Amino acid sequence: MNGQNREDIKIGQEVEVVLKSDQGTGKLTRGIVSEILTNSSFHPRGIKVRLEDGQVGRARNIISALK
């Protein structure tokens, strides 16, 4: 699943995000969602999330369901 729909992303899921500093290269960073930052139900570049390690990025891929 892609990370464009807010309803698809849940706290505790493993996702791949593009960090702000990696937008030029598209490098993906994997982590666990600790907070959903985008309020709208859809975002074309991905829903913005905060990972458990504090990094913030736009969700590109949802790796796993809730653990």
C-alpha positions in Angstrom: 0.0 0.0 0.0 1.1 3.5 -0.6 1.0 6.1 2.1 -1.3 8.7 0.4 -4.5 7.9 2.4 -4.5 8.8 6.1 -7.0 6.0 6.9 -4.4 3.4 5.8 -1.8 4.5 8.3 -2.0 3.5 12.0 0.2 4.2 15.0 2.6 1.2 15.4 2.8 0.2 11.7 6.1 -0.2 10.0 6.4 2.2 7.0 8.9 3.6 4.6 9.1 7.4 4.5 11.0 10.0 2.5 12.7 12.4 4.9 12.8 16.1 4.0 16.5 15.9 3.5 16.1 12.9 1.1 13.4 14.4 -1.1 15.9 15.1 -3.9 17.1 11.5 -4.0 13.9 9.7 -3.0 15.9 7.6 -0.4 13.5 5.6 1.8 13.9 5.3 5.6 12.1 2.5 7.4 10.5 2.9 10.8 7.5 2.6 13.1 4.8 5.3 13.1 4.5 7.1 16.5 2.4 10.0 15.3 0.4 11.0 12.2 1.0 14.7 11.4 -1.1 15.3 8.3 -4.7 16.2 9.1 -6.2 15.8 5.7 -7.5 12.4 4.5 -5.3 12.4 1.4 -2.0 13.8 0.3 -0.5 13.2 -3.1 3.1 13.0 -1.8 2.3 10.9 1.2 0.9 11.4 4.7 3.5 13.1 7.0 4.3 11.0 10.0 6.8 11.0 12.9 8.7 7.8 13.5 9.5 6.3 16.9 13.1 7.6 16.6 11.8 11.1 16.1 12.4 11.5 12.3 9.6 13.1 10.3 8.8 12.2 6.7 6.1 11.4 4.2 4.9 7.8 4.1 5.6 6.1 0.8 5.0 2.4 1.6 3.2 0.6 4.4 5.3 -2.4 5.2 3.3 -4.2 7.9 0.0 -4.1 9.8 -0.1 -3.3 13.5 2.3 -5.3 15.6 
